[in-house]
Amino acid sequence: MVKRREHGFWCFANRPLVAASAAVFLLTLAITPSDAAGKMVAFNDKVAAGTIVVRTRERRLYFVLRRGQALRYTVGVGRAGRQWAGKSFIAGKHIRPNWSPPPEIKRDRPQLPDVIPSGSPANPMGAAALTLAGGQYAIHGTNAPNSIGRYVSYGCIRMYNTDILDLYGRVHRGTPVVVMP
């Protein structure tokens, strides 16, 4: 097994974990609402095509396709006191990542292991993660699809697994991300 740390996540190369991850992923897809896919909507903010815009109050993520149009996804966002706003960019792209709880989460939940492997039902990262530069935040899938559309996280942006996989295929490292209140 090869182990390396990337952007706050431990990544393991292990074939049995990949098989287990695939099984959990397929189960998660089965319980994801059918209306989860991004919806084409009018979008008039003055941001460049290819930008991800998260509107925390709306609990929506927009991927701007061209001036006046975007794909809209429903997301879970930070709880009161854990929300943030600002600009960043996608620093990393990870399929079925392992998860290492950041210090703040470990402090609040010391019983968590230091690493939760990919494919574990306890892994909150879901099918994929887009890590953001400048911190420990990510736009990622989820192991709790009922949390989408709510104020639930420590600041990360949660998406249905089908949605994060769709977005993952549309973006690249360096894609700008704007998070608004």
N, C-alpha and C positions, 0 to 999 in steps of 0.2 A: 504494500500500500504506500502510495506517495502522499505526503502531507505538506501543504504550504498555506501560508496566510495571505489572503488577498482582500484588501479594503475592509478589514474587520471581520471577514468570514474565513473559516477554515474550510479548505477545499480538499477533498480526498478523492483519489482515483482508485475505485474499488468496484469490480464488476458485480458482485452480489448486491451492493448498495444501489447500483443503477437499476437492476431488475426489481428490487423492492420499491424504489422510487417510482418506476413506471406503473406498478400496481396501485400505489397510493394515488398517483396522479390520475389514473383512469377512474378510480373510485370518486375522487374529488370532482372530476368532470361530470360524473353522473348526478351529483347533487348540486351542481351550479345551475341557477335559473337560466331558462332558455333565452331570456331577454338581456343576457349579460353582455352580448357583443356590442362594440362601439357603434354608435348611431351618428350618421352624418347630420350635422346641424349648422345653422348660420352662426358665425362667430366674427364679431367685429372689433375685437381688441386689436390694437396696432402692434402686433408681434409678427415676426418673420415666419414663413412657412417652415415646418420642421421643428417648431418649438413646442414643448410640453408646457401647458399652463394648468396649474391646480388651483381651484377656487375652494378654499377650505370651508367657507360658510355653506356653499352649495353641495359640498361633498361630491365634487365632479372633477374629472381630469379631462382636459381637451388636448388633442394632438392636432395642431394647426396644419392643414394640408395645403391651403392657398388662401390668399386674402379673401375673407368672407366665409370660409368653410373650415370645419374641423370635425374630427371624430370625438364624440363625447362618451365618457365612461363614468359609471358610478363607482365611487371609491370610499374606503374607510380612512379617516384622518385622525390626527392627534386629539387626545382628550383635552379638556380645559386645563390650562397650565402647561401643556406639553406641545402645543401648536407652535409653528414657526412660519415665518414668511421671508422671502428673499429669492435670490437668484443663485443657480448652480448649474451644473451640467452633468451628464452621465459620464461617470469615470470608469464603470465596469459593467459588463453584462455576464450573468451567471445563470445557467440552467440547473434547476434543482440543487441550489447551494446548501451546504451545511450552514448552521447558524451558531454563532457564539454570542451569548447575551452581552450587550454593552454594560459597563460598570453600573450605570443607574438602574438598569433592570435587575442586575445581580444583587444590588443593594436592597431593592424592594422584594426580590424573590430569591433569597440565598439558596433555596433548595434546588434551583435549576442547575443542571450540569454545565460544565464549561463549554461543551460542544454538543449540539443536537444534530445528529447526522441527517443527511439528505434521505428522504423517504420515510422518516419517522413521523407518525401521526402528531407528535408534539412539536415538530419543526414548523414555526410560523411563517417561513419564507415561501412556501408553496412551490409552484412549478418553475418560477424564474424570479430573478431580482435584477434590477437596474440600480446600481449603487451610485450615490451622488457625491460629487467632489466636496471637500471641505467639512466633512463630518461623518457621523455614523448612520445617516439616513439612507433609505432606499425606497424605490417604488417596487413593490413585490407582490407576488401571489399570496395566498393565505390557506391555512388549514382550518379556518373558521369562516366559511362563506356567509354565514348569518351576520357577520360583523360589517359587511360591506354596506355603505350608506350611513354609517354611524360614526360617532366620535369615540374611538376605541384604542388608538395606539399611543406610543411614546414619541410620536412625531413622524414615523414612516407613513407612506401612502400605500394602502392595501387595495388590491384589485382581485376580482375573480380570476382564477387560474387561466380560464380561456382568454380573458382580456389581457392579462400580462403577457401571455404568449403571442397574442396578436400585436400588441404594442412592441414587444421585444423584436419581432421581425421587421418592424417599420423604422426603428431608430438605430443609432450607432453611438459609439463612444464620442463624446463631444457635443451631443445634442443638448441645446439649451433647455433648462427647466426653470420656470418661474412659479413660485408658490405665493399665492395671495390670501389675505384673510378671508 
